[in-house]
């Protein structure tokens, strides 16, 4: 972090034109671009800029590259007065019989200062508009300087832009900031400079503020409209870029500057396209009528001019929205969020007979809920529906799905915003079974995970969850069948979405539902479950173990098929991963060997690659150190354990096993970890726990008695809770 003295010293070197001037300028440039200037530092730089004895090349560099606030404060509007006060040409005057010359900055410097001012308008906050309105007499006077006219015109337009906010102090009636003398002055300039596009743009903006304004003696109306597209814009994009880098992202200053910047950009956008240019109008390019505020009702406020949530709430009854369809047809609107809130408030208040809501419903039907409409339009109607259960929007969506106006993907995405409907889910599930498109299945799994949590949250509070449960059971049962058939063909992302769906089921309180019952819908079949357990991806394995651990916590019907299946999953998974007894089959027990035929398992163990070396045996093929999913992770953890140990003279050469540990520890003249094979495995398991493989650890730590009290994560959490409880007042 630089110090104020550092900036002061560099400015002194620059001002004195010493041999270090160029180096001082480079240091100032670096400080400004990397950290920005504090308010005192900014004022110091401005003082130097306005000093006529400074070399002009240095002055230009300071303005364009060093006047960069750090974003922690609003620049004082006095700077605006200071800049405008320096505008003009040198004048000669006489005083006490003597001739004096009033110096001015060079014209290129004046223009650069105005460019910096326009590019940094947002830095002054909301006070900018009040100050520019107050300075309108000065600004109109400066229009006579042709070399400054483009930038002065921009400042005048911004000063006039707040005409709807002005009110008479006594009567409270709305006042226009556009005065007759403003129009007359501009018309005089239009007569003197008939081809000046900036004067035409200013007159065009005045006509926008007052459509009935008569411009007698002024230019032709058509030339006014065509002039608007080329004159009102940011004059220097390099300065805009620099002033945007050091803005804070969370402070009140940042919020205010962002609001002002959006408003200024919206003004510039008004001049971006010739309004009378003939063009074909496509379905997705309806005119945004809300950008054209009408002055017929002084109390009416166009939604296009609303810039904050506070204004939306305070002036809600006065706000009008001419074109709700603009949400579906325009992207990157500056106040898109506020337009949504305006419509949502009306929908939530039940204002269904309002003209704006009727137009919204019509626009939704033809421009959002159709397979041919844009993705943006569909996302917008979906985001509106996510804000609440609005009957009119819901009916439109249901109708679109039932009449097949939407493709399968969009129908699936709407389930998240629709009320529970078993028939619709059944139709989509049938389509998923018939269609092998993995992307559709992936989106459905994602939506299903969300709706399970949403339905439980909404309906359990009001006692309606009993009606929703059968739909959840049906979805789960059908998904198990689909996934079992297609598992090998699915992408990793789709598999993870399926496991996330089961995680959402675990978050819902199912203990009471499953108690003493046979919840076959909740437990995947052996083919699917064992494919997850022997997966190549560690996260899939861990989540499968987490599901088994969850099933272990449920009280199921004694002697039932689901209970026996759960016991088999627990034993087979532990045998595979921890006990080095993969595919163990034992009659009369829960060791089912993943339901493989015993003769097949015996022949499998006799294959060449299991008999070639002691490093690979069938019984240990699924252990953490040998599993394709976990072997590299375990090797890295083992290396870290070796790095933490002192005085070791040898590294473990391959996959960890009881024999390899015994051989290393019995090797003469070799020092290795002073832990048993079991202790090393527990250390590895705890490390995997900290890495996020909690499902794996949930099952192993809760199912094996020797591991019951060895889980470190639980101890740390319980210690943290006990410390926090001990600090509570008695």
Buried (B, 14 or more C-beta within 10 A) or exposed (E): EBEEEBBEBBBEBBBEEEEBBEEBBEBBBBBBBEBBBBBEBBBBBBEBBBEEEBEEEBBBBBBBBBBBBBBBBBBBBEBBBBBBEBBBEEEEEEEEEEEEEEEBBEBEBBBBBBBBBBBBBBBBBBBBBBBBBEBBEBBBBBBBBEEBBBBBBBBBBBBBBBBBBEEEEEEEEBBBBBBEEBBEBBBBBBEEBEEBBBBBBBBBBBBBBEEEBEBEEBBEEEBBBBBBBBBBBBBBEEBBEBBBEBBBEEEEBBBBBEBBBBBBEBBBBBBEEBBEEEEEEEBBEBBBBBBBBEBEEEEBBBBBBBBBEEBBEEBBEEBBBBBBBBBBBBEEBBBBEBBBBBBBBBBEEEEEEBEBBEBBBEBBBBBBBBBEBBEBBBEBBBBBBEBEEBEEBBEBBBEBBEEEBBEBBBBBBBBBBBEBEBEBBBBBBEBBBEEEEBEBBBBBBBBBBBBBBBBBEBBBEEEEBEEBBEBBBBBBBBBBBBBBEBBEEBEEEBBBBBBBBBBBBBEBEBEEBBEEBBBBBBBBEBBBBBBBBBBEBBBBBBBBBBBBBBBBEBEBBEEBEBBEBBBBBBBBBBBBBBBBBBBBBEEEEBBBBBEBEEEEBEEBBEEEEBEEEEEBBBBBBBBBBBBBBBBEBBBEBBEEBBEEEEEBEEEBEEBBBEEBBEBBBEEEEEBBBEBEBBEBBBBBBBBBBEEEBBBBBBBBBBBEEEBEEBBBEEEEEEEEEEEEEEEEEE
